[in-house]
Each structure stands twice: as C-alpha cells, then as structure tokens.
Amino acid sequence: MGFYAVLPYLATHLGSGLGMAGWLVGLVLGLRTFSQQGLFVVGGALTDRFGPRPVVLAGCALRITGFGWLAVAGSTATVIAAVLLIGFAAALFSPAVESEAAREAVRHERDTGTPRAHVLALFSAAGQAGAFIGPLLGSLLLLLGGGFRAACLAGAVVFVGVLAGHARLMPRADPVRKRERERKRERGGDRTPASDTVTRTAQRGRSSWRAVFTNRPFLLLCLAYSGYLVSYNQLYLSLPVEVERATGSGAALGWLFALSSLLVVVAQVPLTRFSAHRIAPRTALVTGLAVVAAGFAAVPLTPAGPGGLLPGAALVVLLTLGQMLLVPAARGLVPDLVDDRQLGLATGALSSVSGIAVLVGSAATGALLDVPAPVRWAVLAAIPLAGAALAFTLPVGRGGKEQGTRAVAG
C-alpha cells in the first residue's frame, strides 16, 4: 500500500511537475527499479549471512527515509538519490521475505503434497490486497489537493507501521542457522577454531556465488524473468502516458492500478490452483509471458471506448493475467535449480539480473514515447515474447529437489 500510493504518480510528477524530458523520466524509473531489483542479490546474500529479520528491519527504515526525502526533493540529483534509496530499501527487505516464503512453500509441499505454487500464490494475493488500496489512497490525496508530497508522506507513514509490525511479529530465529546448529549438536559439537570458521565462511560465500552465477538453467530463468520485469515497468512509464493521452489527466491511473490489484486478489489463488495441477511451471512461465505480450499488442488494436480508457485497461488486464501465471511459476522453479543454502542469494539474483535489464531497457523505452504508437507497442510486445522463447529452454520443473537437481545436471 505504501509503495503504490507513490510510484504510479512518479512519472507524471517528474515530467509535468519537474519538467524532465521523457528519456530522463525513463532513466530515473529505471534507476529506481535497478536499485531495487538490481541489488536484490545484495539483500539475498545478507539474508543468507545474517538471517531475514535484521535485513527486513533495516530495509523498512531506509524506505521511510527515502519516501520522506522524495517528498521534498526538487532537483534532478536529489530526486535520483531519494529514488535510489527507496529502491535499495526494497532490495534489503524483499529478498528476505521472498526467500522465506519460498522455503516455507517447499516445506509445506514436502509435508502435505500441496504444490508450492499455492503458498506463493497466497503470498502474491496478500501483497496485492495492499496494492489495491495504495493507488486509491494516492488518487484520493491528489484529488484532495495534497499533491505528490502528501502521497510520499502517506507512504512513509505506512512503512512506519510495516516496520513496527515486523519488529513485533517476525521470528527471531534463522531457520538455516538453526538447522546447522542442530546438525552440529548431532555430530557432538563444533570444535573448529574461530579463525578456521571465518575462513570457511568466506570460502562458502565465494562458492555460493560461483554456484549460482555459473548455473546455466538458473541464468536462463533470470533472463526470461527479465522480459517480464521490463514489461511490468511499463505500468509506470508507458501506461501513464497512454492514460494522459486518452483522458487529458492521470487521475484515472489509480483506478487502473486498483483494477490490476483487484484481479490478483480475486483470481490469483484459484488461477494458480487450476494451473498448478494441470501445467508444468515452465509451461505456466511461457504462457504468462505470451499473455503479457498480447497485452501490449492489444493497445493499438483496442477501440478507445468510454472515457478513452479501454486500451489502457486491456493492457492492465492482460499484463496482470500473465503476471499471475508466471510469477509463482518462476519463484517455484528457483528452489529446484539451486541448493537450499543458496536460496536467499538466488532469490536476490533472479531480481538483480532483471533489474539490470530494466535499467538498460527503461531509458530505451522512455525514448520510444516519442515514436509512433504502433511502433512503440510492437517493440514492447517483442520483449516478453523473447523472454518466452528463453523460458521454453528451461527444465520442466514439476517441483521436488531431486527432480530439479537432475534437470540441472542434464
């Protein structure tokens, strides 16, 4: 809710409010995504090292600071600095939360036989319940005359509550370290000198990075996921331009974001329940990317209709449907492709590689805002199609660590 009270309106604020050129708006949005998704690998590595709780709390504190800074930032340099801080905050707390969700999903699958995608779908739906309210909150503040600054301050207040909730409720124990301590007790304790322990920890860290970044199937998954994330970033770049072109203002943007969130809240769990039992994760990933591509292709083909919002609504609906198919599938594939001790690092790397792609792609797609609309939407549709082609080369991934290991080895 805190995030979506601010970010949907950032492009309009940068362009109309601060007078930035289209390519610079795209670059700033790309930097925001890169500082978040691109640095997930840092948050993931810190999570593996220190456990999720301290990383989550630090990230929430930085997000509060970033939103407060963005509320008063007036120059290009201060806006970029605030946006980078906002993104890096999520690079800390998101991998910690997502890796724990994936670990628990695998445990639940092993204990009950329920596909892990069910747990990950609940995770997405719960997040989108807040994302449904956020754009409405932002739109309300804009309509009441509070402006972009009020939306930023509202986002900061929300994250004060998020910080307090995590500090009060998040478990203090690190599950990976807990299992390692239990194994040491079973072996009669660890009598290794402290200096050897430090050396061994450093060696394990370097080995984990090599194992993750030389894992070809995992890197292919990262590249395929990049096609989705570059496309999703267009909700903050191309969609606001389309809405303003069609209606003369960005006031309706919050309702389109609310529509996307409402679709996830209502349909994510039943759609995942249907797909998890009928199609393999790779198929869900490929199909989801193809649906995202169809959303961009539909914009120039959809009649403007009531209020001129039908093309934008078609994009939002199809992109959201594709997202609901592909995101649980992609996250569910990660535990099959990497060792459990590297899950935090791999979860972060999945988003980091995508974040680098967004950083490169956002400035380029920002420049597309000045080209004829059919060309722009055709280029945007080609991006997720390329991701779908890459995803088709991945292991099928039906869940289960043993099957996933065989797929990597093959």
Residue pairs with C-beta under 8 A, 6 or more apart in sequence:
1 130
1 131
1 133
1 134
1 137
1 158
2 63
2 67
2 130
2 134
2 154
2 155
2 156
2 157
2 158
2 159
2 162
3 90
3 131
3 134
3 155
4 130
4 131
4 133
4 134
4 135
4 138
4 257
4 261
5 134
5 135
5 137
5 138
5 141
5 151
5 154
5 155
5 158
6 67
6 70
6 138
6 148
6 151
6 152
6 154
6 155
7 32
7 236
8 135
8 138
8 235
8 236
8 240
8 253
8 254
8 257
9 138
9 142
9 148
9 151
9 250
9 253
10 28
10 29
10 32
10 83
10 148
10 236
11 25
11 29
11 236
11 237
11 240
11 241
12 240
12 244
12 250
12 253
13 148
14 20
14 24
14 25
14 28
14 79
15 22
15 25
17 148
18 74
18 76
18 79
20 28
20 76
22 366
22 367
22 369
22 370
23 363
23 366
23 367
24 76
24 366
25 237
25 366
26 237
26 362
26 363
26 364
26 365
26 366
26 367
26 369
27 362
27 363
27 366
28 79
28 80
28 83
29 233
29 236
29 237
29 362
29 366
30 233
30 358
30 359
30 360
30 361
30 362
30 363
30 366
31 80
31 83
31 84
31 87
31 359
32 83
32 84
32 86
32 87
33 87
33 229
33 233
33 355
33 358
33 359
33 362
34 87
34 355
34 356
34 358
34 359
35 83
35 84
35 85
35 86
35 87
35 88
35 91
35 355
36 86
36 87
36 88
36 89
36 90
36 91
36 94
36 351
36 355
37 87
37 91
37 229
37 351
37 352
37 354
37 355
37 358
38 91
38 351
38 352
38 355
38 356
38 358
38 359
39 87
39 88
39 91
39 352
39 355
40 91
40 94
40 95
40 347
40 348
40 349
40 350
40 351
40 352
40 355
41 95
41 345
41 348
41 349
41 351
41 352
42 91
42 92
42 348
42 352
43 55
43 59
43 91
43 92
43 93
43 94
43 95
43 96
43 348
44 95
44 96
44 99
44 344
44 345
44 346
44 347
44 348
44 349
45 205
45 208
45 209
45 344
45 345
45 348
46 55
46 92
46 96
47 55
47 95
47 96
47 99
47 344
47 348
48 176
48 208
48 341
48 342
48 343
48 344
48 345
49 205
50 174
51 173
51 174
51 176
51 177
52 96
52 97
52 99
52 100
52 170
52 174
52 344
53 96
53 166
53 170
53 171
53 172
53 174
55 92
55 93
55 95
55 96
56 92
56 93
56 96
56 97
56 166
56 170
57 163
57 166
57 167
57 170
58 92
58 93
59 89
59 90
59 91
59 92
59 93
59 94
59 96
60 89
60 93
60 159
60 162
60 163
60 166
61 89
61 163
62 85
62 88
62 89
62 92
63 86
63 89
63 90
63 93
63 156
63 159
63 162
64 156
64 159
64 160
64 163
65 85
65 89
66 82
66 83
66 85
66 86
66 89
67 82
67 86
67 152
67 153
67 155
67 156
67 159
68 152
68 153
68 156
69 78
69 81
69 82
69 85
70 79
70 82
70 83
70 86
70 152
71 148
71 149
71 152
71 153
71 156
72 149
73 79
73 81
73 82
91 348
94 351
95 344
95 347
95 348
95 351
96 344
98 123
98 331
98 347
99 343
99 344
99 347
99 348
100 175
101 119
101 120
101 123
101 331
102 116
102 120
102 331
102 332
102 334
102 335
102 343
102 347
103 175
103 335
103 340
103 343
104 119
105 116
105 117
105 118
105 119
105 120
105 123
105 332
105 335
106 116
106 335
106 340
106 401
108 114
108 116
108 119
109 115
109 116
109 119
109 399
109 400
115 276
115 277
115 332
115 399
116 332
116 335
116 399
117 272
117 275
117 276
117 281
117 328
117 329
117 332
118 269
118 272
118 273
118 276
120 272
120 327
120 328
120 331
120 332
121 268
121 269
121 271
121 272
121 273
121 324
121 328
122 269
124 264
124 268
124 324
124 327
124 328
125 264
125 265
125 268
125 269
128 260
128 261
128 264
128 265
128 268
129 261
129 265
131 257
131 260
131 261
131 264
132 258
132 261
132 262
132 265
133 261
134 257
134 261
135 253
135 254
135 255
135 256
135 257
135 258
135 261
136 254
136 255
136 258
137 151
137 154
138 151
138 154
138 254
139 251
139 253
139 254
139 255
141 147
141 150
141 151
141 154
142 148
142 150
142 151
142 251
142 254
143 251
144 150
176 340
176 341
184 190
190 197
192 200
204 341
208 341
208 342
208 345
209 345
211 338
211 339
211 342
212 218
212 338
212 342
212 345
212 346
212 349
213 219
213 349
215 337
215 338
215 408
217 337
217 394
217 395
217 407
217 408
218 334
218 337
218 338
218 346
218 349
218 350
218 408
219 353
220 390
220 391
220 393
220 394
221 330
221 333
221 334
221 337
221 350
221 391
221 394
222 349
222 350
222 353
222 354
223 353
223 357
223 387
223 390
224 285
224 289
224 330
224 387
224 388
224 390
224 391
224 394
225 326
225 330
225 350
225 351
225 353
225 354
225 387
226 353
226 354
226 356
226 357
226 358
226 387
227 289
227 357
227 383
227 384
227 385
227 386
227 387
227 388
227 390
228 288
228 289
228 292
228 322
228 323
228 326
228 327
228 330
228 354
228 384
228 387
229 351
229 354
229 355
229 357
229 358
230 354
230 357
230 358
230 361
230 362
230 365
230 383
231 292
231 293
231 296
231 319
231 380
231 383
231 384
232 292
232 319
232 323
233 358
233 361
233 362
233 365
234 296
234 365
234 380
235 257
235 260
235 316
235 319
237 362
237 365
237 366
237 369
238 365
238 368
238 369
238 376
238 380
239 253
239 256
239 312
239 315
239 316
240 250
240 253
241 369
242 299
242 311
242 312
242 315
243 250
243 252
243 253
243 256
243 309
243 312
244 250
246 304
246 307
246 308
246 309
246 311
246 312
247 307
247 308
247 309
252 307
252 309
256 309
256 312
256 313
256 316
257 316
259 313
259 316
259 317
259 320
260 316
260 317
260 319
260 320
263 317
263 320
263 321
263 324
264 320
264 323
264 324
267 321
267 324
268 324
268 328
271 321
271 324
271 325
272 324
272 328
275 284
275 325
275 329
276 328
279 287
280 396
280 397
280 398
281 329
281 330
281 332
281 333
281 396
281 397
281 398
281 399
282 329
282 333
282 391
282 392
282 394
282 395
282 396
282 397
283 396
284 325
284 326
284 328
284 329
285 325
285 326
285 329
285 330
285 333
285 388
285 391
285 394
286 388
286 391
286 392
287 322
287 325
287 326
288 321
288 322
288 323
288 324
288 325
288 326
288 327
288 329
289 322
289 326
289 384
289 385
289 387
289 388
289 391
290 322
290 384
290 385
290 388
291 318
291 319
291 321
291 322
291 325
292 318
292 319
292 322
292 323
292 326
292 384
293 381
293 382
293 383
293 384
293 385
293 388
294 318
294 322
294 381
295 314
295 315
295 316
295 317
295 318
295 319
295 322
296 315
296 319
296 377
296 378
296 380
296 381
296 384
297 377
297 378
297 381
298 311
298 314
298 315
298 318
299 311
299 312
299 314
299 315
299 373
299 377
300 311
300 373
300 374
300 377
302 310
302 311
302 314
303 310
304 310
304 311
322 384
329 397
330 350
331 347
331 350
332 397
332 399
333 394
333 395
333 397
333 404
334 343
334 346
334 347
334 350
335 343
335 401
335 404
336 395
336 397
336 399
336 400
336 401
336 403
336 404
336 405
336 407
337 346
337 395
337 397
337 404
337 407
337 408
338 345
338 346
340 401
361 383
365 379
365 380
368 375
368 376
368 379
368 380
369 376
395 404
395 407
395 408
395 410
396 407
397 403
397 404
397 407
